Amino acid sequence: MANTTHTLAALPKGKEAVITGFADDTLALKLMEMGCLPGEKIILQHIAPLGCPCAFEVNGTLVSLRKSEAQFVFINT
């Protein structure tokens, strides 16, 4: 099965992906400081009742992101 590139905003709940990069340098710095590095596995664990924010597990830590932030994170599924 071939890898497909998407953004984190499109990741279904419970699905695992690998971070490949970022579209926004300022957001990239913030996320990398929280452990969201290219090559790390990321899983969507929880979605707030109104759909935003979402909690993603990265390296054993939960990171909360808005959908507007998640659209700038590239992933392979």
C-alpha positions in Angstrom: 0.0 0.0 0.0 1.4 3.4 -1.0 1.8 6.3 1.5 -0.6 9.2 0.9 0.2 12.8 1.9 -2.6 14.7 3.7 -2.9 17.3 6.4 -3.4 16.4 10.0 -6.9 18.1 9.8 -8.1 15.2 7.6 -6.9 12.4 9.9 -9.7 10.1 11.1 -10.1 9.4 14.9 -8.0 6.4 16.0 -5.9 6.4 12.8 -2.1 6.6 12.9 0.0 8.7 10.6 3.6 10.1 10.4 4.4 13.8 10.4 6.3 14.8 7.3 6.4 18.6 7.5 4.8 21.9 8.1 3.3 24.6 5.9 3.8 27.4 8.5 7.2 28.2 10.0 5.9 29.9 13.2 3.5 27.0 13.9 6.2 24.5 13.0 8.5 25.9 15.8 5.6 25.8 18.3 4.8 22.2 17.4 8.4 21.0 17.4 8.9 22.4 20.9 5.9 20.2 21.9 7.5 17.1 20.4 5.7 17.1 17.0 8.8 16.4 14.9 8.9 15.1 11.3 9.1 11.3 11.4 7.1 11.0 14.6 3.9 8.9 14.6 0.8 10.8 15.5 -2.7 9.5 16.4 -6.0 11.4 16.7 -7.3 10.3 20.1 -10.1 12.8 21.0 -12.3 15.3 19.3 -14.2 18.0 21.3 -18.0 17.9 21.1 -18.1 20.8 18.7 -15.3 19.4 16.5 -12.5 21.6 17.7 -10.0 21.3 19.3 -8.6 17.8 18.8 -6.2 15.9 21.0 -3.4 14.0 19.2 -1.0 11.5 20.8 2.6 12.1 19.8 5.4 10.1 21.5 3.2 9.3 24.5 2.0 12.9 25.0 -1.4 14.4 24.2 -1.2 17.6 22.2 -4.3 19.7 21.6 -4.6 21.5 18.3 -7.3 23.5 16.6 -8.4 22.3 13.1 -7.0 25.6 11.7 -3.6 24.6 13.1 -3.8 21.0 12.0 -4.3 22.0 8.4 -0.7 23.2 8.3 0.8 19.8 9.4 1.6 17.4 6.6 1.3 13.7 7.3 1.7 10.3 5.5 -0.9 7.7 6.2 
